[in-house]
Amino acid sequence: LEETTPEACCQRELQSREGMFVNREACLTGIERFQNRQGCYTVILNSFETYVYLAGALAIGVLAIELFAMIFAMCLFRGIQ
């Protein structure tokens, strides 16, 4: 029983369906160096991890601006009365 690697698992120079294979023959014979071994879930999770801190900082910044706007509105309201 010969185990073959699907062509979709082979690494490409550009990470797209049109990119050229890095080494198609070596990949299909089972050399792991030329294969994609991570699943889609892992790749997506790793790409989101880089932006989590940026999103958190952005949310804290928006929260601070909203808080100052609310305090300013309260001060204006007290000044009218």
N, C-alpha and C positions, 0 to 999 in steps of 0.2 A: 504494500500500500504506500504510494508516494504522496507525500503531503506537498501541495503547491500553495503558494501565496497568491491571493487575488491581486490583480493589477491595481485596484483602488487603494491598496495598502502601501504602494510604493511611494517613496518620497519624490517630490517634484521640486524643481528649482524655484518656481513661483508657486505658492500655495493656492493653486486654482486648478480647475479641470483641464485647462489648456496648457499649463506649464510643462516644460520638457522634463522627462524623468532624469533623476540624478544618475542612477545606474540601474536600468530596468532589468537586465539579465541577472545581475547579482541579487536584486531584490526578489525576483521570482524563484531563484534557487534557495532562498531562505536566509540570506545574510541580513541579520537584524539591523546593521548599521544603515542600510538603505531603505528601511521600512518605517512606517508610522506605527508606533506601538501604543500611543495614547488614544483613548476613546474621545468622542465628541464632547461628552459631559465634562471630562477633565480639562480639555482645552478651553472650553467656554468658561468654566469656573476659574481657571488661572487668568484668563483675560479680564474677567470681572474683578478679581482681587486687586489688580493694579489701579482700578478706578474707584474702589470702595472708599479710600481715604479722601480722594478728591470730592466725591459726592457728599461725604460726611462734612467736610469743611465748608462746602457750598451751602449745605442745609443749615449749619450753625451760623454762617454769615447772613443768610436770609432771615433766620430767626432773630438775630440781633437787630437787624434793620427794622423788622416788624415791631419788635419790643420798643425801640426808640421812637418809632412813629406813633405807637399807642400812647407812650408817656407824653410826647409832644402834643398829641390831640387832647389828652386830659388836662394838660397845662393851659392850652388855649381855651378849653371849655370853662375852666375855673376863672380865667381872666375875663370872660364875657359876663359871668354872673356878678 
